[in-house]
Each structure stands twice: as structure tokens, then as C-alpha cells.
Amino acid sequence: MLSREEERASILRILVATDCHLGYLEKDEVRRFDSFETFEEICSLAEKNKVDFLLLGGDLFHESKPSNSTLVKTIEILRLYCMNDRPVQFQVISDQAASLQNRFGQVNYEDQNYNIGLPIFTIHGNHDDPAGVDNVSSNDILSAGNLLNYFGKTDLGCTGVGKVTVYPVFIRKGETYVALYGLGNIRDERLNRMLHEPHAVKWVQPETGDGTPAYDDWFNILVIHQNRTKGSPRNGISELLLPRFLDLVIWGHEHECLIDPKEVPGMGFHVTQPGSSIATSLIDAEAKPKHVLLMEIKGTQYRPTKIPLQSVRPFEYAEVVLEDQVDVDPSDEATIHAHLHQIMSNLIEKARESAVTGLMHKLPLVRIKVDYSGFSTINSKQFGQKYVGKVANPQDILLFKKSGKRCKITQESTNSPGEVDMNELNQQTIEALISETNLQMEILSVHDLNSALHDFVNEDDKSAFHSCLQQSIEEARNKLTTAPEDSTDIDEQQISCVLDQNTQAPEKGTTAKRRTGSLNLQTTDTLSVFEEPRALESDDEPVESSDVEESGGSSQQAGRKRRAAPAAAAAGGRRKTDLASFQRAPTKEEDADAAKKRRAPVAAGRYGAVIRRR
């Protein structure tokens, strides 16, 4: 039986926040300091409530390459609240080098050269994710400066679905044991495929014995930064794909504040969605009050307490359907102005009444979504000029939309190809372009090209495509020089058939008849690719057919032999072929020596942890 003091010494107190977006609108004269003021309030709440550490759920920064001004302000806040003489009363008992992404392989408060009184643990989001040749995030900069502990970083490689092992941070405080898992942002489609594929995501769990409790005595927390499933499963991650041994999931990326933990039916764990600390988009979900979550964990039980943020700029949102308003005349634009101005006055007054007393007055954000079906629009910028100095966003107060049914009827009746609706301009993906042109990718992966395009456009990573190309070439070479063990039975006759067909094809003039799926990548070391139609990257069986009109009977037989070789070599994934490596067929002795070198020695886990399956 523990005494009252021992029970208090076993309560782990954590303050949880997500999506701080430091540096958002840093060039806006009115709103440039909003993100920093709210982040400083979060740190002050952590200090006031004497938490053991502050846990962030990604998107600490709004941009992957924050400006010098943003970095300076962030470091000043972290130095002010994190560096003090307050003792840290919990221990990290796992192999820190396996879970923390820093060169020194330890949590920052254990460094004797620093006095860290408020440790911060964070994962990366989609705004501050690692990018570039060295896969560096802005969180790595703060981690190198010993200001926070960055975990949940993954490197999936360039090709294939990818595999990742999630190493948690094992924390102990008295008799409370917490396994803190972190999974930084991964492209939703790719993570979906990984979670569906067996053994693609491995969750390392604590080893029992030697003073550590049994599995059921650990409190397991997962911090994740992804879209939650809405409609199509490809657009988000379902809670049903997460492991059942978890006790609590902290969900970042979604900005709507749904901070009260909710149990997922049939899964046995709860999900909390703290939402963003500031409004980065003027939608109804962001108009809800912002909170952070204080978690008190004792053993396998926890007590959540939501704390409202007082420094957040007021935000009022309203929707209006003009055709439902009796005082609005479709033929008189003045009545539309008068009605919208009246709504604006009411919203500004409501924001003034709900503002927290004692704090510096902040101009409110106001957004009116107007359904103008059957009406003409008005100049929104001219409308907002009247509210300069009264609201924080006079330039984008009004948002005009048509109802879906009315918009469809209008589009069908007006067949004018010269007019383009901006709302219909969706982002095109490389995967869609390839499917439209029936390309057959051999060396480059469609999903990796999608990721490179995303990094190039959204993260301003000018070397994204170059890095993708180099990694793909390197992995193709590795697969060719280190063939799978089950492909050692490929005989010389099969390889000769492949070479003959590809060297004689230009002379017969059959290249123009083949599909457009072959690629010739001109690099420093040129790769020659089979110019043969193959199946796209999928789980489908390869096509076992050849064109009789092009090849004839003998060519058809050779074509079947060509299909037999990739079937064995592609057992582990897509087939990538470098003809230069097939100039000489390896002997059986060389294959045996290579197989011995490939066999990895049997070794224990990185820190004695095991993977538990339920």
C-alpha cells in the first residue's frame, strides 16, 4: 500500500498541445505575433501547472524553412520557460538513441551543460517535416540546440511502400510507467498502405522483468499527425488501423478542437484532438474556443483537464443564404450591402462581449459565408474597406459560395468553355497523370514522385526530384548487385534471351509500337531499362502474354521466358533492371558467396525490447 506522498510522486503530469504554427502570417502587421503570444501562453501554463513535460503533436512551425525572425522568437520563448533549476522528476529508461533524433542520443535535461526545467517532446507535422538531401527538419535545429526532444522521425526510403519501426520513449515516474510512441507525418496514402500491409509498421513494446512491470501495467500513448478519415479512406487514417494495445491517441493536424477524449468503439483506447492553438483558416471548425489538455497519469489511469487559451484572437463565423432573407431584393444590390453590414455589426459586438477582460484588446477575425444562389456578388474588398481598424481581416471577410444543387444546374445551362470555376481547379497528382497516359514506371515510384512534387511545391525543396532520382537509382543498383536468394536459379539462357530481345529490338523497328511506359534516364551513369510493357506497381500478377503480330511464334516463346525471370526477381517488390549488370551471368559459386554475405547475423533488439502481438 503506497503512502499519500508516494502516490503523488507517481503522478505524471503532461500538458498537450498541437499545431502551434509559429511564424504564421509573420508579414501581416496585425496578426504577425499571434502564434508566438499563444505559444508563450502554452509554455506559461506548463510552468504554472508544474507539469513534468510539454508534449507537442506536430506543426510547431508553419513553414518547413522558418525565417530567421521566427527562429529567434521561438528560441527566446523556449529559453525563457525551459531553462531553469526546477528538478525533473521522471526518468527515460529506454535506449534514447533509438527513439530521439539527435546526435548525442539523450534527452536534453540529462545534459550537464544545460539546466532544463521544462522538457519538451515533439514530433513533426506536415508543415515542419524533414526535407532535403539530409532529411532535416526545423525541429532538428532546436534539438541540436538542446531546446527540445524530437522523436517520431522516420526515413522510409525512396521506393516501395516502406517499413518503419516505431521506438517509443519509455518514461518512469515512481510506480507509473508510460510508453510514449511518436509517428511524425507521413503522406496519408502511403501510411494507409503501410498500416494495411503486414509487418510494414512495427511497434516496439517494453520488455518485462528486471524491475519493469508487465505489459498491462504500462500506459501507452501515441502521438500522430495525420488527416482523420473523412469519406474516402485514402484521404485520412482510420483509428481502426492503429494497434489495440494503445491507451490514448493524441491526434494532431486536425485544427478543430475536440479535446475531450472519446473512446473508439471496439478498439479499447481513447482519442483526443486538441486542435490548433491559432486559427490558420477562416472556417467554422476553427471558430470554436481553443484549449490545451492537462493529463495526469497514475498507473494505467489518467485524468484529463482542458484549459482554455486566453490569448487567442477572437473569431466569429456566420453563414447566410440570401434567398432566405426577406429584406434582400435580388434586383437591388444596396439591400445586399445593408443586410451584410448588419450581420457584421452583430458579429463585431459579439466578439467584443466575449473578449477576455484584462487582456490587451485584439481586433477580431470575422468570416461570413454567403450563399448567393440567384443573386449577384458584390465586391468583397470594397465591402471590407469599411472595417479597416475594426477587424483583423478586412480583405477577406466575405466568402461567396453557391449551393451544390444550384451550381450544378447553372453549369449545365451555361456551356461556356472559356469560363473556369476556381473551385473546380483541383491539384493534379503524378499518379493521375500516369494513369491517364498509361505509362509503366520501371525505375521511379509513382508515390515517391508524388512526395517529391509535394516537397518541391509546398516545402520549397528545390532538390526534391534530384534526391528522389538518386535514391531510386541507388536502390535499383543495390537490388541488382544483391539479388534475392530465391532468384539464384535464373539460368544463362534466360538472361541471353532478355539481352537478345532488347539489343535486336531497335533493328526490327518495334520500338515505336511499344507502349510509352519505358524510361531512359540520362544521368552520370546511364541506366538502360527494359522497354517492355509491365504491370504497374500493385499486388496483381504480371501479364503472361506477348504480341504475336510483332514478335511471331519464336518471339512469343522468348517473351514468356522474359516474364519468368521477373516473376522470381520481383518477389520482394517492383522489378528494376540495369542491363549493364547483366553483361556476364554470375556463376553458382559467386551466387553462393553473395548469399552468405547477405545473411545478417542473429542479434537481439536495439535495447532488449520485443514486439508484442495481441
C-alpha positions as CSV (number, residue, x, y, z in Angstrom):
1,M,0.0,0.0,0.0
2,L,1.5,3.3,-1.1
3,S,1.5,6.3,1.1
4,R,-0.1,9.6,0.1
5,E,3.3,11.1,-0.7
6,E,4.3,8.0,-2.8
7,E,1.1,8.3,-4.7
8,R,1.7,11.9,-5.5
9,A,5.3,11.1,-6.5
10,S,3.8,8.6,-9.1
11,I,1.5,11.1,-10.9
12,L,2.9,12.1,-14.3
13,R,1.6,15.5,-15.4
14,I,1.7,16.3,-19.1
15,L,0.5,19.4,-20.9
16,V,-0.6,18.5,-24.5
17,A,-0.8,21.0,-27.4
18,T,-0.7,20.6,-31.2
19,D,-0.4,22.7,-34.3
20,C,1.2,25.9,-32.9
21,H,2.2,27.1,-36.4
22,L,4.8,29.5,-35.3
23,G,5.5,32.2,-37.9
24,Y,2.1,32.1,-39.4
25,L,1.4,35.4,-41.3
26,E,4.6,36.9,-40.0
27,K,4.4,39.6,-42.6
28,D,0.9,40.7,-41.6
29,E,1.2,43.9,-39.4
30,V,-1.9,42.9,-37.4
31,R,-1.6,39.2,-36.9
32,R,2.2,38.6,-37.1
33,F,2.7,37.9,-33.3
34,D,-0.4,35.8,-32.7
35,S,1.3,32.4,-32.9
36,F,4.1,33.5,-30.6
37,E,1.8,35.0,-28.0
38,T,-0.3,31.8,-27.8
39,F,2.8,29.6,-27.7
40,E,4.2,31.7,-24.9
41,E,0.9,31.3,-23.0
42,I,1.1,27.5,-23.5
43,C,4.6,27.4,-22.0
44,S,3.4,29.6,-19.1
45,L,0.5,27.2,-18.4
46,A,3.0,24.4,-18.3
47,E,5.1,26.3,-15.8
48,K,2.1,27.3,-13.8
49,N,0.6,23.8,-13.5
50,K,4.1,22.3,-12.7
51,V,3.9,19.7,-15.4
52,D,6.6,17.2,-15.9
53,F,6.9,17.9,-19.6
54,L,5.2,19.6,-22.5
55,L,4.1,17.3,-25.4
56,L,3.5,18.8,-28.8
57,G,1.7,17.0,-31.6
58,G,3.5,18.4,-34.7
59,D,3.4,21.6,-36.8
60,L,5.4,23.6,-34.3
61,F,6.4,25.8,-37.2
62,H,4.1,27.0,-40.1
63,E,6.8,26.5,-42.7
64,S,9.5,23.8,-43.1
65,K,12.1,26.6,-43.5
66,P,11.1,29.2,-40.9
67,S,12.6,32.7,-41.2
68,N,15.4,33.9,-39.0
69,S,12.9,36.1,-37.2
70,T,10.6,33.2,-36.4
71,L,13.6,31.1,-35.2
72,V,14.8,33.8,-33.0
73,K,11.4,34.4,-31.3
74,T,10.9,30.7,-30.8
75,I,14.3,30.2,-29.2
76,E,13.7,33.2,-26.9
77,I,10.5,31.6,-25.7
78,L,12.0,28.2,-25.2
79,R,15.0,29.6,-23.4
80,L,12.8,31.7,-21.1
81,Y,10.5,28.9,-20.0
82,C,12.5,25.7,-20.4
83,M,15.8,26.7,-18.9
84,N,15.6,26.9,-15.1
85,D,16.7,25.0,-11.9
86,R,13.4,23.1,-11.3
87,P,14.2,19.4,-10.9
88,V,12.9,16.9,-13.5
89,Q,11.2,14.2,-11.6
90,F,10.8,11.5,-14.2
91,Q,13.3,9.1,-16.0
92,V,13.7,7.9,-19.5
93,I,14.6,4.2,-19.1
94,S,14.7,3.2,-22.8
95,D,17.6,3.4,-25.2
96,Q,17.3,7.1,-26.0
97,A,19.4,6.9,-29.2
98,A,16.8,4.6,-30.8
99,S,13.8,7.0,-30.3
100,L,15.3,10.5,-30.1
101,Q,16.6,12.2,-33.3
102,N,19.8,13.9,-32.1
103,R,23.5,13.2,-32.4
104,F,24.0,13.0,-28.7
105,G,21.5,10.2,-28.0
106,Q,20.0,11.5,-24.8
107,V,17.1,13.7,-23.6
108,N,18.1,17.4,-23.2
109,Y,17.6,17.6,-19.4
110,E,20.3,15.0,-18.8
111,D,23.0,17.2,-20.4
112,Q,25.1,18.5,-17.5
113,N,25.9,21.7,-19.5
114,Y,22.2,22.8,-19.6
115,N,19.7,23.4,-16.8
116,I,16.4,22.2,-18.4
117,G,13.5,22.5,-16.0
118,L,10.7,22.1,-18.6
119,P,11.4,19.3,-21.1
120,I,9.5,19.4,-24.4
121,F,8.8,16.4,-26.6
122,T,7.6,16.9,-30.1
123,I,7.0,15.1,-33.4
124,H,7.0,16.7,-36.8
125,G,3.9,17.6,-38.8
126,N,3.3,18.2,-42.5
127,H,4.4,21.8,-42.2
128,D,7.7,21.2,-40.5
129,D,8.5,17.7,-41.9
130,P,12.1,16.7,-42.8
131,A,13.1,17.5,-46.3
132,G,16.2,17.9,-48.5
133,V,19.2,15.7,-49.1
134,D,20.0,15.3,-45.4
135,N,16.3,14.8,-44.4
136,V,16.5,17.7,-41.9
137,S,13.5,19.4,-40.2
138,S,13.3,22.7,-38.4
139,N,12.8,20.6,-35.2
140,D,16.3,19.2,-35.8
141,I,17.7,22.7,-35.4
142,L,16.0,23.1,-32.0
143,S,17.1,19.6,-31.0
144,A,20.7,20.3,-31.9
145,G,20.5,23.4,-29.7
146,N,19.2,21.2,-26.8
147,L,15.9,23.1,-26.6
148,L,13.6,20.2,-27.2
149,N,13.4,16.4,-27.7
150,Y,12.5,15.5,-31.2
151,F,11.1,11.9,-31.7
152,G,8.9,10.1,-34.1
153,K,11.1,10.8,-37.1
154,T,11.1,8.2,-39.9
155,D,13.1,7.6,-43.1
156,L,11.1,5.4,-45.3
157,G,13.5,5.4,-48.3
158,C,12.5,6.4,-51.8
159,T,10.9,3.3,-53.3
160,G,8.2,0.9,-52.3
161,V,5.7,1.1,-49.5
162,G,8.4,1.4,-46.9
163,K,8.8,-0.1,-43.5
164,V,9.2,1.6,-40.2
165,T,9.9,0.5,-36.6
166,V,8.4,2.8,-34.0
167,Y,10.6,3.0,-31.0
168,P,8.8,4.6,-28.0
169,V,10.2,6.7,-25.2
170,F,9.8,4.7,-22.0
171,I,9.2,7.0,-19.1
172,R,9.0,6.2,-15.5
173,K,7.9,8.3,-12.6
174,G,7.5,6.4,-9.3
175,E,5.2,3.5,-9.9
176,T,3.9,4.9,-13.2
177,Y,5.3,3.6,-16.5
178,V,4.4,5.3,-19.8
179,A,5.4,4.2,-23.3
180,L,5.3,7.3,-25.5
181,Y,5.0,6.5,-29.2
182,G,5.5,9.1,-31.9
183,L,4.8,8.9,-35.6
184,G,5.6,12.0,-37.5
185,N,3.6,13.0,-40.5
186,I,3.7,10.6,-43.5
187,R,1.7,11.0,-46.7
188,D,-1.8,9.7,-45.9
189,E,-1.9,7.3,-48.8
190,R,1.4,5.8,-48.1
191,L,0.8,5.4,-44.4
192,N,-2.6,3.8,-45.2
193,R,-0.8,1.2,-47.4
194,M,1.8,0.6,-44.7
195,L,-0.8,0.0,-42.0
196,H,-2.7,-2.4,-44.2
197,E,0.5,-4.3,-45.2
198,P,1.6,-6.9,-42.5
199,H,4.8,-6.0,-40.7
200,A,5.3,-2.7,-42.5
201,V,4.8,-0.8,-39.2
202,K,6.4,-2.5,-36.2
203,W,5.5,-1.2,-32.7
204,V,8.3,-1.9,-30.2
205,Q,6.9,-2.7,-26.8
206,P,8.7,-2.9,-23.4
207,E,10.4,-6.0,-22.2
208,T,9.0,-7.3,-18.9
209,G,11.1,-8.4,-16.0
210,D,14.2,-6.9,-14.2
211,G,12.1,-4.5,-12.3
212,T,9.8,-3.4,-15.1
213,P,6.1,-4.1,-14.9
214,A,4.0,-6.4,-17.1
215,Y,2.5,-5.3,-20.4
216,D,-0.8,-4.5,-18.9
217,D,0.7,-2.1,-16.3
218,W,2.1,0.2,-18.9
219,F,0.2,3.3,-20.1
220,N,0.7,3.5,-23.9
221,I,0.3,6.9,-25.7
222,L,0.6,7.5,-29.4
223,V,1.2,11.0,-30.8
224,I,0.2,11.1,-34.5
225,H,-0.1,13.9,-37.1
226,Q,-2.4,12.8,-39.9
227,N,-5.8,13.5,-41.5
228,R,-8.6,11.6,-39.8
229,T,-10.8,9.6,-42.1
230,K,-13.5,11.6,-43.8
231,G,-15.3,9.9,-46.6
232,S,-12.7,8.1,-48.7
233,P,-10.1,6.2,-46.6
234,R,-7.4,7.4,-48.9
235,N,-7.9,11.0,-47.6
236,G,-7.1,10.1,-44.0
237,I,-6.1,7.5,-41.4
238,S,-8.7,5.5,-39.6
239,E,-8.4,4.9,-35.9
240,L,-9.3,1.2,-36.6
241,L,-5.9,0.8,-38.2
242,L,-4.0,1.6,-35.0
243,P,-2.8,-1.1,-32.6
244,R,-5.2,-2.2,-29.9
245,F,-2.7,-2.1,-27.1
246,L,-2.8,1.7,-27.0
247,D,-4.5,3.6,-24.2
248,L,-4.6,7.1,-25.6
249,V,-4.1,8.6,-29.1
250,I,-3.2,12.3,-29.3
251,W,-4.2,13.4,-32.8
252,G,-2.6,16.4,-34.5
253,H,-3.1,18.1,-37.8
254,E,-6.9,18.5,-37.4
255,H,-7.5,22.1,-36.3
256,E,-10.9,21.6,-34.9
257,C,-10.7,21.5,-31.1
258,L,-12.2,18.2,-29.9
259,I,-10.1,17.9,-26.9
260,D,-12.4,15.7,-24.7
261,P,-11.1,12.1,-25.0
262,K,-13.5,9.8,-26.8
263,E,-13.4,6.0,-26.8
264,V,-13.1,4.3,-30.2
265,P,-15.7,1.5,-30.3
266,G,-14.2,-1.9,-30.4
267,M,-10.6,-0.7,-30.1
268,G,-10.3,-0.1,-26.3
269,F,-8.4,3.3,-26.5
270,H,-9.4,6.9,-26.4
271,V,-8.6,9.7,-28.9
272,T,-8.1,13.3,-28.1
273,Q,-7.8,16.0,-30.7
274,P,-6.6,19.3,-29.1
275,G,-6.8,21.2,-32.4
276,S,-4.6,24.1,-33.4
277,S,-3.7,26.8,-31.0
278,I,-4.4,29.6,-33.5
279,A,-6.8,29.9,-36.5
280,T,-4.9,29.4,-39.8
281,S,-8.1,29.1,-41.9
282,L,-11.3,31.0,-41.6
283,I,-13.8,28.1,-41.3
284,D,-16.4,27.2,-38.8
285,A,-14.3,24.5,-37.2
286,E,-11.6,27.0,-36.2
287,A,-14.1,29.4,-34.7
288,K,-14.6,27.1,-31.7
289,P,-12.7,28.0,-28.5
290,K,-9.1,26.8,-28.3
291,H,-7.8,24.6,-25.5
292,V,-4.8,22.7,-24.3
293,L,-5.1,19.4,-22.4
294,L,-3.6,18.7,-18.9
295,M,-3.1,15.0,-18.4
296,E,-2.5,13.4,-15.1
297,I,-1.4,9.7,-15.3
298,K,-1.2,7.4,-12.4
299,G,-0.5,3.7,-13.2
300,T,-2.9,2.9,-16.0
301,Q,-5.5,5.5,-15.2
302,Y,-5.5,9.1,-16.3
303,R,-7.5,12.3,-15.6
304,P,-7.9,14.9,-18.5
305,T,-8.4,18.6,-17.8
306,K,-9.0,21.0,-20.6
307,I,-7.6,24.5,-20.2
308,P,-8.9,27.4,-22.4
309,L,-6.3,29.6,-24.1
310,Q,-6.9,33.3,-23.3
311,S,-4.5,34.9,-25.8
312,V,-6.2,33.6,-29.0
313,R,-7.6,36.2,-31.2
314,P,-11.4,36.3,-31.2
315,F,-13.0,34.7,-34.3
316,E,-16.7,35.0,-35.2
317,Y,-18.2,33.0,-38.1
318,A,-21.6,33.1,-39.7
319,E,-23.4,31.7,-42.7
320,V,-26.2,33.4,-44.6
321,V,-28.4,32.3,-47.5
322,L,-29.5,35.4,-49.4
323,E,-32.6,33.9,-51.0
324,D,-33.9,33.1,-47.5
325,Q,-33.7,36.7,-46.3
326,V,-37.0,38.7,-46.7
327,D,-35.2,42.1,-46.6
328,V,-32.9,41.3,-49.6
329,D,-34.0,42.2,-53.1
330,P,-32.2,40.3,-55.9
331,S,-32.6,43.3,-58.2
332,D,-31.3,45.8,-55.6
333,E,-27.6,45.5,-54.7
334,A,-28.0,48.1,-51.9
335,T,-30.2,45.7,-49.9
336,I,-27.5,43.0,-50.0
337,H,-24.9,45.5,-48.7
338,A,-27.3,46.6,-45.9
339,H,-28.1,43.1,-44.8
340,L,-24.4,42.0,-44.7
341,H,-23.4,45.2,-42.9
342,Q,-26.0,44.5,-40.2
343,I,-24.6,41.0,-39.8
344,M,-21.1,42.4,-39.5
345,S,-22.1,44.8,-36.7
346,N,-23.7,42.0,-34.7
347,L,-20.6,39.8,-35.1
348,I,-18.2,42.6,-34.0
349,E,-20.4,43.3,-31.0
350,K,-20.5,39.6,-30.1
351,A,-16.7,39.4,-30.3
352,R,-16.3,42.4,-28.1
353,E,-18.6,40.9,-25.4
354,S,-16.8,37.5,-25.5
355,A,-13.3,39.0,-25.3
356,V,-11.4,38.2,-22.1
357,T,-11.3,41.2,-19.8
358,G,-7.9,42.4,-18.5
359,L,-6.0,41.4,-21.7
360,M,-4.9,43.7,-24.5
361,H,-7.8,44.1,-26.9
362,K,-7.3,42.3,-30.2
363,L,-9.2,43.0,-33.3
364,P,-11.4,40.0,-34.1
365,L,-11.4,37.8,-37.1
366,V,-14.8,37.7,-38.9
367,R,-15.9,35.5,-41.7
368,I,-19.3,35.5,-43.4
369,K,-20.0,32.6,-45.8
370,V,-22.6,33.9,-48.3
371,D,-24.8,31.6,-50.4
372,Y,-25.6,33.9,-53.3
373,S,-27.6,31.4,-55.4
374,G,-30.0,33.6,-57.6
375,F,-28.1,36.8,-56.7
376,S,-25.1,38.7,-58.0
377,T,-22.0,39.0,-55.9
378,I,-20.6,42.3,-54.5
379,N,-17.0,43.5,-54.3
380,S,-15.7,41.9,-51.1
381,K,-12.6,44.1,-50.9
382,Q,-14.7,47.2,-51.2
383,F,-17.0,45.9,-48.6
384,G,-14.1,45.3,-46.2
385,Q,-12.7,48.8,-46.5
386,K,-15.4,50.0,-44.1
387,Y,-14.0,47.7,-41.4
388,V,-10.3,48.6,-41.5
389,G,-9.2,49.1,-37.9
390,K,-12.3,47.2,-36.7
391,V,-11.5,43.7,-37.7
392,A,-8.2,41.9,-38.3
393,N,-9.0,40.6,-41.8
394,P,-10.9,43.3,-43.7
395,Q,-9.6,42.0,-47.0
396,D,-11.3,38.6,-46.8
397,I,-14.5,39.0,-44.7
398,L,-16.9,37.6,-47.3
399,L,-16.8,34.2,-48.9
400,F,-19.3,33.7,-51.7
401,K,-20.5,30.2,-52.5
402,K,-23.3,28.7,-54.4
403,S,-25.4,25.8,-53.1
404,G,-24.3,22.5,-54.7
405,K,-27.6,21.8,-56.5
406,R,-27.9,25.4,-57.8
407,C,-24.3,25.4,-59.0
408,K,-24.8,22.1,-60.9
409,I,-27.9,23.5,-62.7
410,T,-26.0,26.6,-63.7
411,Q,-23.1,24.7,-65.1
412,E,-25.3,22.5,-67.2
413,S,-27.2,25.5,-68.6
414,T,-24.2,27.7,-69.4
415,N,-22.0,25.7,-71.7
416,S,-19.1,28.2,-72.0
417,P,-15.7,26.6,-72.2
418,G,-13.9,29.9,-71.7
419,E,-15.2,30.3,-68.1
420,V,-13.4,28.3,-65.4
421,D,-14.7,27.9,-61.9
422,M,-11.7,28.4,-59.5
423,N,-13.3,25.9,-57.0
424,E,-13.0,23.2,-59.6
425,L,-9.3,23.5,-60.1
426,N,-8.1,20.5,-58.1
427,Q,-4.5,19.7,-57.6
428,Q,-3.2,17.2,-60.2
429,T,-1.1,14.4,-59.0
430,I,1.6,12.5,-60.8
431,E,-0.3,9.3,-60.2
432,A,-3.3,10.7,-62.1
433,L,-1.2,11.8,-65.0
434,I,0.5,8.4,-65.3
435,S,-2.8,6.6,-65.2
436,E,-4.2,8.9,-68.0
437,T,-1.2,8.3,-70.3
438,N,-0.9,4.5,-69.4
439,L,2.7,4.9,-68.5
440,Q,4.5,1.9,-67.0
441,M,7.1,3.1,-64.4
442,E,10.1,0.9,-64.1
443,I,12.7,2.8,-62.0
444,L,10.9,5.6,-60.4
445,S,8.0,5.0,-58.0
446,V,4.7,6.9,-58.5
447,H,4.3,7.5,-54.8
448,D,7.8,8.8,-54.4
449,L,7.3,11.2,-57.3
450,N,4.1,12.4,-55.6
451,S,6.1,13.1,-52.4
452,A,8.9,14.8,-54.4
453,L,6.3,17.0,-56.1
454,H,4.7,17.9,-52.7
455,D,8.1,18.8,-51.3
456,F,9.0,20.9,-54.3
457,V,5.8,22.9,-54.3
458,N,4.8,23.1,-50.7
459,E,8.2,22.8,-48.9
460,D,10.2,24.8,-51.5
461,D,12.7,21.9,-51.6
462,K,14.4,22.5,-55.0
463,S,16.4,19.3,-54.7
464,A,13.4,17.1,-54.1
465,F,13.3,15.5,-57.6
466,H,17.1,15.1,-57.7
467,S,17.1,13.3,-54.3
468,C,14.3,11.0,-55.5
469,L,16.1,10.2,-58.7
470,Q,19.4,9.5,-57.0
471,Q,17.9,7.3,-54.3
472,S,15.9,5.3,-56.8
473,I,19.0,4.7,-58.9
474,E,20.9,3.6,-55.9
475,E,18.2,1.2,-54.7
476,A,17.9,-0.2,-58.2
477,R,21.7,-0.9,-58.3
478,N,21.6,-2.5,-54.8
479,K,18.8,-4.8,-55.9
480,L,20.7,-5.8,-59.0
481,T,24.0,-6.4,-57.3
482,T,22.4,-8.1,-54.3
483,A,19.8,-10.4,-55.9
484,P,17.2,-12.2,-53.7
485,E,18.2,-15.7,-52.7
486,D,15.3,-17.3,-54.5
487,S,16.4,-15.8,-57.8
488,T,19.7,-17.6,-58.0
489,D,18.1,-20.3,-60.2
490,I,17.9,-18.0,-63.2
491,D,20.0,-19.7,-65.9
492,E,22.1,-18.1,-68.5
493,Q,19.7,-19.0,-71.3
494,Q,17.0,-16.8,-69.8
495,I,19.4,-13.8,-69.4
496,S,20.6,-14.3,-73.0
497,C,17.0,-14.2,-74.3
498,V,16.5,-10.9,-72.5
499,L,19.6,-9.4,-73.9
500,D,18.9,-10.6,-77.4
501,Q,15.4,-9.2,-77.5
502,N,16.5,-5.8,-76.2
503,T,19.5,-5.4,-78.4
504,Q,17.7,-6.6,-81.6
505,A,14.5,-4.6,-81.0
506,P,15.8,-1.3,-82.5
507,E,16.9,-3.0,-85.7
508,K,13.4,-4.5,-86.2
509,G,11.7,-1.2,-85.7
510,T,9.4,-2.5,-83.0
511,T,10.3,0.2,-80.5
512,A,7.7,2.6,-81.9
513,K,5.0,0.1,-81.4
514,R,5.7,-0.5,-77.8
515,R,3.9,1.3,-75.0
516,T,5.1,4.6,-73.6
517,G,6.0,3.0,-70.2
518,S,9.7,2.7,-70.8
519,L,12.0,5.3,-69.4
520,N,15.6,6.2,-70.4
521,L,17.1,8.2,-67.6
522,Q,20.1,10.2,-68.7
523,T,22.4,10.6,-65.7
524,T,26.1,10.4,-65.0
525,D,25.8,6.6,-65.0
526,T,23.1,5.9,-67.7
527,L,20.6,3.2,-66.8
528,S,19.1,1.2,-69.7
529,V,15.6,0.0,-68.9
530,F,13.7,-2.9,-70.4
531,E,11.4,-1.3,-73.0
532,E,8.6,-3.8,-72.4
533,P,5.1,-3.3,-71.1
534,R,4.8,-4.4,-67.4
535,A,2.2,-4.2,-64.8
536,L,2.0,-1.2,-62.6
537,E,3.2,-1.4,-59.0
538,S,0.5,-3.4,-57.4
539,D,-0.3,-6.8,-56.0
540,D,-1.6,-8.1,-59.3
541,E,0.0,-10.9,-61.1
542,P,2.3,-9.9,-64.1
543,V,0.9,-10.3,-67.5
544,E,2.0,-13.5,-69.1
545,S,1.4,-12.5,-72.8
546,S,3.2,-11.2,-75.8
547,D,2.1,-9.6,-79.1
548,V,2.0,-12.3,-81.8
549,E,1.9,-9.8,-84.7
550,E,5.1,-8.1,-83.5
551,S,7.1,-11.0,-82.4
552,G,6.0,-14.2,-84.2
553,G,6.0,-17.7,-82.7
554,S,9.6,-17.8,-81.6
555,S,9.4,-14.4,-80.1
556,Q,6.3,-15.3,-78.2
557,Q,8.1,-18.2,-76.6
558,A,11.0,-15.9,-75.7
559,G,8.6,-13.4,-74.3
560,R,7.3,-16.0,-71.9
561,K,10.8,-16.7,-70.7
562,R,11.3,-13.0,-70.2
563,R,8.2,-13.0,-67.9
564,A,9.6,-15.9,-65.9
565,A,12.7,-14.1,-64.9
566,P,11.0,-11.0,-63.4
567,A,8.5,-13.2,-61.6
568,A,11.2,-14.6,-59.4
569,A,13.2,-11.4,-59.0
570,A,10.2,-9.3,-58.2
571,A,9.1,-11.4,-55.2
572,G,10.2,-8.6,-52.9
573,G,8.7,-5.7,-54.8
574,R,8.9,-3.9,-58.2
575,R,11.4,-5.1,-60.7
576,K,14.2,-2.6,-61.6
577,T,16.7,-3.6,-64.3
578,D,20.1,-2.3,-65.2
579,L,21.3,-4.1,-68.3
580,A,24.9,-3.2,-67.6
581,S,24.9,-5.6,-64.7
582,F,23.9,-8.5,-67.0
583,Q,26.9,-8.3,-69.2
584,R,28.1,-11.5,-67.6
585,A,26.0,-14.1,-65.9
586,P,27.2,-14.9,-62.3
587,T,28.4,-18.4,-61.6
588,K,26.8,-20.6,-58.9
589,E,29.9,-20.1,-56.7
590,E,29.5,-16.3,-56.8
591,D,25.8,-16.6,-56.0
592,A,26.6,-18.8,-53.0
593,D,29.2,-16.3,-51.7
594,A,26.8,-13.4,-52.2
595,A,24.1,-15.2,-50.3
596,K,26.4,-15.8,-47.4
597,K,27.3,-12.1,-47.2
598,R,23.6,-11.1,-47.3
599,R,22.6,-13.2,-44.3
600,A,22.6,-10.9,-41.3
601,P,23.7,-12.3,-38.0
602,V,21.0,-13.0,-35.5
603,A,21.0,-10.2,-32.9
604,A,18.8,-9.0,-30.1
605,G,16.7,-5.9,-30.3
606,R,18.3,-2.5,-30.1
607,Y,17.5,-2.2,-26.4
608,G,16.1,-5.6,-25.5
609,A,12.6,-4.6,-26.4
610,V,10.2,-7.1,-28.0
611,I,7.3,-6.7,-30.4
612,R,4.1,-7.8,-28.7
613,R,1.2,-9.0,-30.7
614,R,-2.3,-9.3,-29.5
